[in-house]
Amino acid sequence: RNANSIGVASGQGNPYQQDLNFRGFAASPLLGTPQGISVFQDGVRINEAFGDVVNWDLLPSSAISSVQLIPGSNPVFGLNTLGGALAIYTKSGVQYPGASIELSAGAFGRKSAEFEYGGNRDRIDYFVTGNFAEDSGWADHNPSRVKQLFGKIGYQDDRTDLDLSATLADNTLQGTQTLPQAWLDTREQAYTFPDTNRNRLAFVAAKGSRFLSPVALLGGSLYYRHFRNTNVSSNVNAAFGEPDPATGQIQTNEATNDRSGIDQRSWGLGLQLTLRGELAGRSHQLVIGASGDFGDTRFDQQSQPASFTPERNTIATGDFAPTTDVGTRNRYVGVFAADTLALDERWTLTLAGRYNRARIDVDDRSGRDSGLDSRSTFARFNPAIGLNYNPVPDFTGYAAYNEGMRAPSPVELTCANAAAPCKLPNIFLSDPPLKQVVSRTVELGARGTLGPAAPWSAALYRTDLDNDIQFIAAGEGALNAGFFQNVGKTRRQGIELAASRRFGELSASIRYSHIDARFRSPFTAASPNNSTADDTGAIAVGFGNRIPGIPADTLKLRLDLDLDARWSVGASAIYASSQYAHGDENDRDRHGRIPAYTVVNLDVRFQASAELQLFATVANLFDRRYANFGLLGANAFTGPNRTFGPAVGVDPVAEQFRALGAPRGFWVGLRYAFDARKLPIER
């Protein structure tokens, strides 16, 4: 959260289901979000095969040793690396020996218990950690229950390093999504409920490396991942009072309960050879490799007629009826090479490239809609070149150009019809084909230090996308209704500045980023709840209109003060400028932008003994009311006391819906290390 150019959005209204945004690109658990960041766990791709989404709730934070964010469209990382790649490295028993527990509790009924245990003997090391948490949620009807477990066993000798890990999770997450702007006086309310996701995961990965010689290292990985999701959501029936196309009868059900299931099995492997040597008397490193990622998914959905209670809960009025049953197959393969050559003592040149081939098949399994059947293949070679200048140890300048790509996911390929919006993740349709997205990034930057405790960095970047895919909100009964559309060219460009300094017992850091994200091709989008829409519900998006959901400016400040050997306190402030709502792609809706906000957080730690650490955190210290996500929709609850308006002859009203940030919350906890090792102080 404190890194540069990174922001979060809470479109689902659940703390475990947030979008991570970097330079205007997203890694998100929500199927309606175009995924522009590739994510890896110990070298294994964890963007799910179905939709390329990233389920952040599946890995316990206590398993994470370090995180590296690689900016740009580096092709070596494969598909979805449009704006960057995120590499997550897990702990091992060699790095983290000993046993510890952590207990915490506080606001919103949140309580958690976490443990970890690691060690090594001879050439074998082992590590296990688990997290168990419950949260009532700060808003009505959005509790969470999280159960996560991670374990790893490894073997090392002078030439060989082997690891086998397993990740298990069983989480139930409820979210109340967004609220219409007119309801912001009662921000704890739910628009409709329930909206429940249950995520279950069994993930096994093996990786290893061996020095074939002092200058040759061979590495490889294998993995198997079984992910299951069950979703139940309540939605407004946008066709209330209209004839049913199948029967001709007037539809009297105010709502629908939509139930869907994802059963996904994915597996893959990777192989990489690293060679070090000399070329023309200069040192160089050559890396060549190949990877394959494969996935089979079964998706089914049923819909049930329902009515609303005065509190906007849904009550079933009929039986579930099947609406969708499809199978999808992903076959992603790639080969790559990268060579880093020292031109002299100051200049280093890197050349890289990767060939990707993606095959995506969709098959209707219901026997009712053969139009869903499709076979799509996408392929491209993506190059990269980089130059580093290191005249002195305290300064490095660099320039880079790289290209990346992503193939449309099965969700996007079957939800691309403006005439028939999808209620994600619920409805698949026979749709026009989408094109692959291609990114081209140019970056200039420098980094260095102004002393032993004063690092700084600066970067200028521009990423141009061809055939960018956006989810266009249709604003029908379900607020997640819409469709995917190629929108031509888009551009995200900006500047990043960062500096930190230690002054005795005080350390301070500042990070600023500016992102200018715009459409570069005119297109027509369906947005019937945009106040400038024409009679058909369409808006004209022009060259230079801003891309929704991306604040132009963010500023992050962090202060840490060691009061003495036992007490330390930290504070962070995060500012994000205003942004346009989804559905306002033409930047002209009468509701305007989602306002800018500033949030301040506080944390205190007390080292009571060598074994025991006590801590407290305060989020949103000044209890600011803010939103970090928005979209245009139709508010159907325009009747008395916010009841279903069409039932009493009151039409829905077009509004801006917002995802609200949590109010002030306070938590306390303790960490206890059984072997009296030094407890880490987490920032």
Residue, then its C-alpha position, 0 to 999 in steps of 0.5 A: r500500500n505504501a509503494n509508489s503508483i499503487g492504489v486499491a479499489s473496493g468495488q466488491g465491498n470486502p477487505y479481502q477482495q480489493d483491486l490492486n492498481f499500478r500505473g493504471f493497470a489492475a490485478s483484481p479478483l473481479l471478473g469485470t476488471p481487465q487484468g493488466i498485471s501478471v502475478f507469480q508465487d515463487g515463480v508460478r503464475i497465479n492469475e487464474a485460468f478463468g478470467d486471469v483474475v487474482n484472488w488475494d484471499l488465498l495466500p496468508s500474508s504470514a507466508i510472504s517473505s518478500v514482494q518485487l514489483i517489476p514495472g513495464s511490459n517486460p515480455v519475459f513474464g508472459l501474458n498479462t504483463l501490460g503494466g507490470a509483473l508482481a513476484i511474491y516469494t514465500k518463506s522457508g525454514v532456513q530464512y525463518p527458523g523458530a515458532s511464533i503466534e500472532l493474535s489480534a482483535g478489534a473493530f468490526g468484529r475482526k479477530s484473527a489467529e496466525f502461527e508459523y513454524g520453521g526450521n532446518r536440519d542438515r540439508i532439509d528445511y521446513f516451514v508452515t504457517g496458517n491464518f484463521a480470521e473472522d470479520s463482521g464487516w463495517a457495513d451491513h451484511n458483509p462478514s468474512r471468514v478466512k482459513q489459509l494454510f501454507g507449507k514448504i519443505g526444501y533440500q539444499d546442497d552446494r549445487t542443488d536447491l529443491d522446494l515443494s510447497a502447498t497452499l490451502a484455503d477455504n474462505t467465505l466472503q460477503g460484500t455489499q458492493t456499491l451504494p447510490q450517491a443519494w444513500l451516502d448518508t447511511r453508508e452502512q446500508a446494503y443496496t441488495f443482499p446477499d452477495t456471497n463468494r466461497n473460494r476454495l483452493a488446493f495448490v501444489a508447486a515444486k521448483g528446483s535448480r542445479f548448477l551444471s557447472p560454475v557458469a551454468l544454472l538449470g532451473g524448473s518448476l511444476y504446479y497443479r492448482h484446483f480452484r473452486n468458487t461458489n457465488v450467490s448474488s441478489n440482483v434487480n430484475a430489470a425486466f420487471g413489468e415486461p413480457d417474458p420473451a419465452t412465455g409472453q407473460i408479464q414478469t412480476n418478480e422484482a429480483t433474481n437470485d443468481r447462483s454460479g459455480i467455477d470448478q477450475r483445474s490448472w497446471g503447468l511447468g517451466l524450464q530455464l537455463t542461465l549461462r554466465g560467460e564472456l563475449a568479446g572480453r565483456s561479461h554477459q549473462l544469457v537466460i533461455g527458457a520455456s513455460g506452459d500454463f494450462g487450465d480446464t474450467r467448468f462454469d455453471q449458473q442458475s437463476q431464481p425469481a425472487s422478491f425484495t423485503p423492505e430491507r432489500n433482502t431477496i426472498a425466493t418466489g420460485d425454483f432455480a433454473p439453469t441458464t449457463d453451462v460451459g467448459t473452457r480450456n486454456r493452453y498458454v505456451g511461451v519461449f523466451a531469451a534474455d541476454t545482459l551484456a556489460l559494454d564497459e565498466r559503466w554501460t550494460l545492455t539487455l536484449a530480451g524477447r518472448y514468443n507467446r501462443a494462447r489457445i482458448d476454447v469454449d464449449d456449451r455443455s447445456g445442449r441449448d446454445s451451440g453459439l457459445d462454442s468457439r476456438s480462438t488462437f492468439a500469438r505474438f513475439n514481444p521484444a525488449i531492450g534496456l540500457n543501464y548507466n552506472p558511473v558511480p556506485d551511488f547512481t544508476g540511470y536506465a532506459a527501456y523499451n518493451e512490449g507485452m500482450r494479453a489474450p482475451s480471457p474466456v469470460e471476455l470472449t463470451c461477454a462481448n455483446a452490447a445488445a446482451p450484457c452479462k451479469l458477471p460472473n453469471i451469464f455467457l453469451s454468443d458474442p463477436p470476437l475480441k482482439q488480443v491486447v498489445s502494450r508498448t512501454v518506454e521508460l526513462g529513470a534514475r535511482g541512487t542514494l544521497g548517503p547511506a540512509a537516503p535512497w531516491s528514485a525517479a521515472l518517466y514512462r509511457t505505455d500505449l495499448d492497441n486493442d485495449i479491452q474495457f468492461i463497459a457498464a450497461g447499468e441494467g438491473a445488476l450493477n455488475a451488468g455490462f460487456f467487454q469491448n475492444v476500444g482501440k488505442t489507449r495511453r497511460q503515461g506518468i512520472e514517479l518520484a520517491a525519496s526517503r531519509r533517516f534522521g537519527e531515530l526518525s525515518a521518513s519517506i515520500r512517494y508521488s506519482h502522476i498518471d495520465a490515462r486516456f482513450r486514444s481512439p473514438f468509440t461508441a459505448a452503451s451507457p444508458n445511465n450516463s446523463t449525456a446518453d442518446d435515445t439508444g443509451a449510447i455515449a460517444v467517447g472521444f480522443g483524449n477522454r480519461i479512462p475511468g477508475i484511475p486517479a491522476d495523482t497519488l501522494k504517500l507519506r510515511l514516518d517511523l519513530d523509535l521512541d526508545a529501545r522498546w517503543s516505536v510509532g509509525a504513521s502513513a498518509i495516502y492522498a488520491s485525486s478524483q477519478y471518473a466513474h465507470g460508465d462515464e467514459n466520455d467524462r461528461d456525466r452530470h454527477g461529475r467525478i468521484p472526489a479526492y480523498t486523504v486517509v491517515n493510518l497509525d501504528v504503535r509497537f511495544q517490545a515487552s520482552a525478547e519473546l513478546q511484542l504488543f501492537a496497535t493499529v488505527a486505520n482512517l484515523f480521522d474517520r474520513r468519508y471517502a470512495n475509491f471506486g464508482l460506476l453509473g447505474a440505475n437506482a431501483f429503490t425509489g419507493p417509500n423508505r428505499t423500497f422497490g420503486p417499480a412495484v409502486g409505479v416509481d421509475p428507477v433513477a440514474e445515479q452514480f454508485r460508489a464503493l465506500g472506504a471503511p470508517r475509523g477502525f482500531w485493533v490491538g494484538l500480540r506476537y510471541a516468539f517461542d524461541a526468543r528470536k528477534l521479532p520483525i517490525e512490520r511497516 
